[in-house]
Structures are given as structure tokens and as C-alpha cells.
Amino acid sequence: MILNTFVVVLTTVWVELVTDPKLFDIRHKVITRDHKLAAAGALFLGAFVGRAIMVAIGVGGALGVGVGFRILIMISWAFIPAKGGKAPKAKPENLPATAVTKEV
């Protein structure tokens, strides 16, 4: 089952990469193509590293390492600054009719 999931994700990344119209435009920097290439490379690298971890410390340990990375990613989001300072306040005219209360 895990192998099939990897194949689906890899197929999706590969199809997005090869359908990029600027795939072979090597003279120019194409951000979308470069991100897709990085995603495909990271997918392969992650598969090899994950398999090596699983062989070294077992399935439970590999899952623990994955959970640890997810927790680190979650914590890192706390340090990303918000865009433009404060979040905009909702105006009554933009709220659904059920959320607006009329003053009597």
C-alpha cells in the first residue's frame, strides 16, 4: 500500500514537470520548472532516506522521525511574520446575513 502511494505522488510530480511548456528552456531561469525539479528530487531523496531509516531503526522509529519532522515544521510556522501587520477586521456588510445582528 505504501509503494502505491509513492507511485501516485511521483506520477503527479512527474506529469506536472514534463507538461511544463518551459521545461527545456535552459537558457533562462524558470521558477516553476525549477520548483518542480526540486520537488521530484526531494521526493526521491526522501524515499531513499526514509528506507534507510526504516532499515536502521525499524518502522516505528521511522514513523517517530517523521512525526518529529512534522512537529518541527509546525513550530517553525510560529516564527513566520504575518503579511502587512494586523489582520483586517470583518465589516458587517461582508458577513453573511445570519451573522449580522441589528441593533434595536
PyMOL commands that set and color helices and strands:
alter all, ss='L'
color gray80, all
select helices_A, chain A and resi 2-18+31-79+92-94
alter helices_A, ss='H'
color red, helices_A
deselect
rebuild
show_as cartoon
